[in-house]
Amino acid sequence: MADITRGELASLGLRAQALASIPTADQDAELEASSATARSYLRARYPNLGTVADPAYKSAVARIATLRLLSTRGFDPARGSDEVVLLNHDAAMRWLRDIANGVAHLAIAETPPDTFVAWMDPLSDDARGW
């Protein structure tokens, strides 16, 4: 299931006029693929990630999907507004990388690292007598 709807795509990324020439099945497939791409950056930090309501995340997915959908019509970054689309896509990918690296954070609870597992609790810092 995609993390954003076609309506959210129209408000966050690609306007409805531009989407009109792209079949809805293609839009839905791209929203799924873009969501999967975005989630691939989040799996280690958020292994049990459910629905993400963070507006910044939804915007990132929309920016990724926008570039990919525009590529179906012959994307050309040398054309005026297409350059902005490419820059927005690249910024979204950097932001997702920052989340994966712990530099940026989603507005959800993170899963604590499993470095300190339960079996370590009984250990003490008492001197060993060496």
C-alpha positions in Angstrom: 0.0 0.0 0.0 1.3 3.4 -0.9 2.1 6.0 1.8 0.4 8.8 0.0 -2.8 9.0 -2.1 -3.2 10.4 -5.6 -4.9 13.4 -3.9 -1.9 13.9 -1.7 0.4 13.6 -4.7 -1.6 16.3 -6.5 -1.3 18.7 -3.5 2.3 17.9 -2.5 4.1 17.1 -5.8 2.5 16.9 -9.2 -0.6 19.0 -9.9 -3.8 17.4 -11.1 -3.4 18.9 -14.6 -0.1 17.2 -15.1 -1.5 13.9 -13.7 -4.4 13.9 -16.2 -2.4 12.5 -19.0 -1.0 9.6 -16.8 -3.3 6.6 -16.3 -4.4 6.1 -12.7 -3.0 2.6 -12.7 0.4 4.0 -13.5 0.1 6.6 -10.8 -0.9 4.0 -8.2 2.0 1.8 -9.2 4.4 4.6 -9.0 3.1 5.7 -5.6 3.7 2.1 -4.4 7.2 2.0 -5.8 8.1 5.5 -4.4 6.8 4.5 -1.0 8.9 1.3 -1.1 11.9 3.3 -2.0 11.4 5.7 0.9 10.7 2.9 3.3 13.9 1.2 2.3 15.8 4.0 4.0 13.8 3.7 7.2 13.8 -0.1 7.8 16.8 -0.2 10.1 15.8 2.7 12.3 12.0 1.9 12.3 11.7 -1.9 11.8 8.0 -2.0 12.8 7.0 1.1 10.8 3.2 1.3 10.3 1.4 4.3 8.8 3.5 7.4 8.6 1.6 10.6 9.1 4.7 12.9 9.2 4.1 15.6 6.6 7.8 15.8 5.7 7.8 12.1 4.9 4.7 12.4 2.7 6.3 15.3 0.9 9.4 13.2 0.2 7.4 10.4 -1.2 5.5 12.8 -3.4 8.7 14.4 -4.7 10.2 11.0 -5.6 7.0 9.9 -7.4 6.8 13.3 -9.2 10.1 12.8 -10.9 9.4 9.2 -11.8 5.9 10.0 -13.2 7.3 13.0 -15.2 9.9 10.7 -16.7 7.1 8.9 -18.4 6.3 12.0 -20.4 9.9 12.7 -21.4 11.5 14.5 -18.4 14.0 17.1 -19.4 15.9 18.8 -16.6 17.1 21.5 -19.0 13.5 22.8 -19.3 12.6 25.4 -16.7 10.4 23.8 -14.1 11.8 20.3 -14.7 15.0 21.3 -13.1 13.1 22.2 -9.9 11.5 18.7 -10.0 15.0 17.1 -10.1 16.3 19.3 -7.3 13.2 18.4 -5.2 13.7 14.7 -5.8 17.4 14.9 -4.9 16.6 16.8 -1.7 14.0 14.2 -0.7 16.6 11.4 -1.3 19.2 13.3 0.8 16.6 13.8 3.6 15.8 10.1 3.6 19.5 9.3 3.8 19.8 11.7 6.7 17.0 9.8 8.5 18.8 6.5 7.8 22.0 7.9 9.3 20.3 9.4 12.3 20.9 13.0 11.3 17.2 13.7 10.7 14.2 12.1 12.5 10.6 11.3 11.6 7.9 12.5 14.0 7.4 9.0 15.4 9.0 6.9 18.1 12.2 5.2 17.2 12.9 1.6 18.1 15.6 1.4 20.7 18.8 -0.3 19.5 19.3 -3.9 20.5 22.9 -3.2 21.7 21.9 -3.6 25.4 19.9 -6.8 25.5 18.2 -8.3 28.5 21.0 -10.8 29.3 23.4 -7.9 30.0 21.2 -6.6 32.9 22.7 -8.9 35.6 26.2 -7.9 34.8 27.8 -5.5 37.2 30.7 -3.1 37.3 32.1 -4.7 40.5 35.9 -5.2 40.5 36.9 -8.7 39.5 39.8 -8.9 42.0 42.5 -9.1 39.3 
